[in-house]
Amino acid sequence: MISLNVDLDDRSYPILIGKNLLEKEGLLQQYITGNSALIVTNETVAPLYLDYVVNSLKNLRIKTLVLPDGEQYKNQDTLNSIYDCLLSNRFDRNTTLIALGGGVIGDITGFAAASYQRGVHFIQIPTTLLAQVDSSVGGKTGINHPMGKNMIGAFYQPKAVIADTETLKTLEDRELSSGIAEVIKYGLIRDIEFLEWLETNIDKLLNRNTVALAYAIDRSCKNKAEIVAADEKESGQRALLNLGHTFGHAIETGMGYGNWLHGEAVASGMIMAARLSEILGNISSDDVNRIIDIIERAQLPVRAPEKLSASKFIELMSIDKKVSDGILKLVLFKSVGQAIVTSDYTQEALIEAINSSY
């Protein structure tokens, strides 16, 4: 088992990565402080792993809530169903919420924990690669709004993240690739050596080589833990983690939540960011092709959806958390392996980048 630490003073917590952690007696329970817990999962994950989690908890009052699976359910109605379960079962502020699932379950359960009785403990048990390398770490929680993704939420840190790599064996190929998009992101924004490793080992990840997956998860989490420790609430360098996300969120919203997976939209968005960076003279066409190549080899989309025009992209991107005083800041490339946050681009350049991405 690999153990990392997200260093946030009194809000610090471990990230545990390894095989069969859900079956390890006492591992999960040590992070529960009260005598009750609500396990929130979905209809895909529940038949596979819910019993392992329930059976690992002893002498606690346990309730479970199984939600429908999909990004389209990451909304206020689903959030209210968690509140309904907590209230109807008289859970108090000493309870712990356990998020068992992918990014949707982690985000919505974390937001419920942040807001129920003004804050209760929660634990992340991510079961997808994307959640293990990104969304379960760092304390971003929230729900979608019909007008914009992740526009309602809170920063709220878990007590622990327990990433059992065995859960990736049941992951659909498309979901695995979606997670690899976020892995590639770390190489592109700050870790060129990791990017070079990915260029050599991407096929091993797609083939679910356990050693390669464990290394990729560990390296990704180390990168994110360092960034979050330095900038918990995204006032500075943490914004670099949004490479491709502003374009990607526009795709997810514009195409309808759930039609494009998050990692698929981010992959397309990273290429759009690369094209804009090339137009601005920051990187070369060879650099853009290098980025396209690694994303395409990961079996991810390399083109934006033709259904969304450049004007629609800009409209959707204007409703984004990166808009400040009416100005949209984007994460672009200074070089391959080094990203910057900037608003130093023209509308014409942005439109050109979008139009060159279809």
Secondary structure by P-SEA (a helix, b strand, c coil): cbbbbbcccccbbbbbbbcccccccccccccccccbbbbbbccccccccaaaaaaaccccbbbbbbbbbccccccaaaaaaaaaaaaaacccccbbbbbcccaaaaaaaaaaaacccccccccccccccccccccccccccccccccccccccccccccbbbbcccccccccaaaaaaaaaaaaaaaacccaaaaaaaaacaaaaaacaaaaaaaaaaaaaaaaaaaaaacccccccccccccaaaaaaaaaaaaccccccaaaaaaaaaaaaaaaaaaaccccaaaaaaaaaaaaaacccccccccccaaaaaaaaaacccccccbbbbbccccccbbbbbccccaaaaaaaaaaac
